[in-house]
Amino acid sequence: MGTLKGMSMEWTGDTLILIDQRYIPVEELYVECKTFEEAAVGIKDMIVRGAPAIGATAGFGYTLGSFQFETLTKKDYMDKMKEVKEVLAATRPTAVNLFWALDRMEKKMNDVIKNNDLKEVSKILEKEALLIAEEDIKINKEMGKNGAELLKDGDTVLTHCNAGALATVDYGTALGVIRAAIESGKNIKVYADETRPYLQGARLTVWELMQDNIDTTLISDNMAGWVMKQGKINAVIVGADRIAANGDTANKIGTYSVSILAKKHGIPMYIAAPLSTIDLNTPTGEEIPIEERSHNEVRFCHKSKMVLDNVKVFNPAFDVTPNELITAIITEKGVVKPPFKENLRKLFED
């Protein structure tokens, strides 16, 4: 059995270990997943988050399901694996990498099940899950190199949410671009939005960047416009959970507001995401499903209650940035500029 160790997860050969992102930076706790059900809880409860990391977790979760049912008959095994996919797919609706990874795992199973016993099928699925995770790290580094070309020495970048090593298997998408620019010798500073209500920017992005000794300043979300007006920001770089065929991009709630502010102040707005996040089957952002999460994420800040119990709450986890507010989309195959509908499709034709 193979092994893998990234910042967000570790695969030991029969167990998926996730760093519990709900408690960083106060505590560094780890959750062991030995069943597909436990992997599903890891995704649904945001123990792991970030579209690429969710996809990789789903791959390992599918593998764990195969381990659980490899002693059944092939017919019963197929029925159970359909259930495994359904349970994992139901965890979070917006991040398309989840469905991309599950479709890839299911296709691999269908390709090999006829000519292999089920224990061998499990081994093949494990290799496929490891490939998804290993490819993610490689893709992030390629994406980082491509995006680094857009930044000048001395630039300051605004980020929103966390699109770093914790949101992927390792290295990161938006933060990967920043890391690559710094590795190339450029002096890059970062302003990080706190990203209410879950505080991924304050808790996760700042923690990551400080570990790498990258000059980072934390601001609350409602400070972004004023910071831009003062000339402190040269570029905005964020990740994505799903990019529609026309370039409309779903990302953490608040990204849309940041994109409007960037447009107003003449600041380029970049999306950094792998090809697996681009969903050519979704024509526009209007068709992207938007997850609404627990209202207590807004009522509470971590464990501290902020409001009355009976206050009404609306808590969409994502919003959609229209393509006209996006300067470019950074991928592992290069930087894509408008018109996005034509140019995104070209990425899949090579």
N, C-alpha and C positions, 0 to 999 in steps of 0.2 A: 504493500500500500504506500502511496505517496504522502508527502507532507508539504505544508506551505505555511509561511509566517509573514503576515503583513501587519500594518498598524491596527487595522480594524478587526482583523480576524486571524485565526490560526486553525489549520486542519491537521490533525494528528494521525489520520488514517482511519479512524472510526468515530471521531468526535470533532465537532465544530465549536471552537472557543471564540466567543465574541467579547470584545471590550464593551462594557455597559456604558453607552454614551449618555445615559440619563443622569449620570453622577459626576462626570468629568466637569470641572477640574478638581472638585472637592475631594472625590475619592476615585481611585482606579480599581474598579471591580470587574470581574470576568464571569461570564455565564457560559456553562457547558451545554451544548445541544447534542444529545445522543439519539434523538428521534426527529422525524420530519415535523411532528407537532411542536416540538420545542423550537425548531428553527422558524416555524411559522409565527410562534409567539414572539420570537426575537425580532422579526420584521414588524409585526403588527404593533407591538408595544414600544417600538423605536429604541430597543436595545441597540440595534443596528439601523442606520438610516443613510440616506444618500443613494441616488439611483444606481450607480455602478456597484456599490457595496450590497444593495438589496438584491441585484441580479446574481452576484456571486454567492450570496447566502442561499438564494433559491436553488442554485445549482447543487450546492452541498446538501441542502435540505432534501432535494429530489434523490440524491445518492443515499442519504440516510434512510429514506423510504424504501429504496431498493434493498438495502441491507436488512430492513425489518421483514420484508416479504419474500426473500429469495428462496425460502424453503417451501413455498406454495407450489401448486401446479401453475403452468404458464398462463392458463386461462384466468385463474384466481389472481395471479400476480398482476396481469394486465388490468383487471378490474380495480385492484388496490392502487396501482400506480396512477390510474385515472383519478382516483380519490385524492392521492397525494398532490397531484398537480392542481386540482380544484381547491384544496385547502390552502396551498401556498399562494395561488393566484388571487384568493379572496382577501389577502392580508392588507394590501394597499393598492388603490385603483389608479393612481396618477402616473407613477414611475414606470415607463414602458420597458425599462431594462428587466424588470421582474418577468414580464410576459415573454420577452425576447429570450431570456435564459431558460425559462421553462419549456418553451417551444423547441429550443435547441436540444435540451436534454431528452425530451420526448421523441424527437426525430432520431437521435442517436439510439435510444432504446429500440424503436421500431426497426431501425436498420440492422440491428445485431441480434435481436431476440430469436429469430428463426433458427440460426445456425450455432447458437451457444447455449450452454446451460445457464441457469439463473445466477449462480455464483460468479460465473465469468461475465455475465451482463453487468452485475454490480461493479466488478472491477473496471469494466469499460466505461461505465457511467462515472465512476470516481475519477478516472483519467480525464473525462470530458469536463467535469466540474473544476478540476485543477487547471485545465487549459483555459477555461473562462477566467479564472482568478489570475493566472500568470499573464494572460493576454492583456488583462486590465492594467496591470502595472506597466507593461511594455507600451501599451497604447497611451497611457497617461504621460509617459516620458516623451513620446513622439509629439503628442499634443502640446506639451510644455515647450518643446523646441520651436514648434511652429508659431505658438503664441508669443514667445519671448521676442520674436522679431518685431512685434508691434509696439514694444515698450522701449523707451529711450532711457539712457543712463540718467538717473536723478528723478525719474517719474515717481509719483505717489498714486497708488491704486486703491480705489474703494471696492470692498467686497461686501456681499450680503449673504447671510446664512453661512453654511460651511460646505465648501466644495474642495476639501483637502484630502489628505490621506485617510481621514476617518470616514469620509463619504464614498471612498473607493476601497479597493483592497490595500492600496498604498500609493503614495506620491501625490495624487490629487488631480483634479481637472483645472478649475480656476486657480487654486493655490499651486498646482503643478506648473502653470505658466509663470507665476511669480517666482517659484523655486528655480525654474530653468533660466529665467532672466538673471537672477542673482548668481547662479552657477556659471553663467557666461561672462561674469565680471561686472555686470551693471549694478549700480546702487539703486535699489528699489525700496520704497517705504510703503506701508499699508495703513489705511484706515478701515476698521472693521465695524460694520453695523452690528448692534447687539442682536437684532432679529427676534423681536417679540412674536408670539408669546413663549416660544420654546427656548429662546436665547442661544441658538446654535452658534451665532457669531461670537457672542460674549464668552460662552463656555468652551466651545470647541475650536473655532478658528484662532482666537487669541492664544489659547493653550498650545496649539500646534505651532504657530509662528514664533511664539516665545521660546519653545523648545529648540527651534532652529536659529535662534538669535536674530530674527528678522525684525526690524524696527516697526512696531505695530502700535497704533493708537485706537482705542475703543471709543465709539460714539453711540449714543442712543439713535434709534431709527429716525426720529424726527429732527435730528441735527444735520442730516445729509445735505439738504438743500443749502443751508447756511454755510456749511464747510465748502461746498462747491462754489458758492458765490464769492467766497474769500480767496478763491484761486488755489486751494490746497490740493485739488484732485486733478490728475491728468488723464485718468482712464478708469472705467468701471469694468470689472471682470467678475462674472458670476457663472455658476454651473447651470444645469437644466435637468428636469425630470422627464420631460417629453418635448420634442420639437416636432411640430406639425410639418406637413409637406411644403407649406408656403413660408416656413420660417418662424411662424408664431411659436413662442416658447413658454412653456409652463415651468415655473420655478417657485421657490419658497415665497409665501405671501410677503408682499412688500417690494418685490422685484419690479413690478409694474410702476410703482411710485418712483422708485429710483431711476427707472428708464426715462420717465417724463422729466424729472429734474435734470438728468444728464443731457437730454435733448435741449432743454431750455438754456443750459449753460455751455453748449457746444462741446460737450465731453463725449468721446467715443464710448459706446456701450457694447462690450464684447461678451459673447456666450462661449463657454468652453465645455464641450461635451463630445463623447465618443459617438461613432456611427450608430451604435446600438441604442442611443437615445433618440435618434431621428426616426420618426414614424411616418413613412410615406403613405401608409394606409389611413392616416388621419389628415384630411385635407387642410383644415385650418384650426386655429386655437379654439374656435367655438365648439368643436367636437371633442375636445380633451376633457375627460371626467375630472372634476375637482373634488378631492377628498375633504370632507368636513370632520374634524376631530373633536374629541371630548371638550365640552364647554369648560371643564375644570382646568384645562390648560391656560385659559384666560383668567378664570376666577382666582387661580393660585399662581404664585411665583415660586417654583419648586414646592416646598412644603408650607409656604406662608400664604394664608388666605388674604386676598386683596380687596374683595368686595362682598356685598351681601349675598346670601345663598340663593335668593330668588331673582337676582338680576338676570335679564335676558342677555344671551351671548350668541354671537355669530362667529364661528371659528373655521373658516376655510384654510386649509393648510398650504394652498398654492394659489397663485394668480397667473394670468397669461399676459405676456408682453407682446404686443403686436409687432410684426416684422418691420414696420416702418420706423420703429424706435431702436432697432438693432443695427449696429454698424457692421459687424461681422460675426460669423460663427467659426470658432476654432475647433478643428477636428484633427484626428491622427493622420488624415490624408491631406491636410492643408487648411488654409484659411479661406472660408467661403464668404463672398460678398454678394450683395443684391445683383440681379434678381434671384432671390432664394429658391423660388419654386423650380426654376430651371437648374440652378447651380447645385442645389442639394441632391437632386436626382442624379446628376453627373457623377457624384461620389460613388454611386452604386453600380455604375456602368463600366468602370475600369476593371 
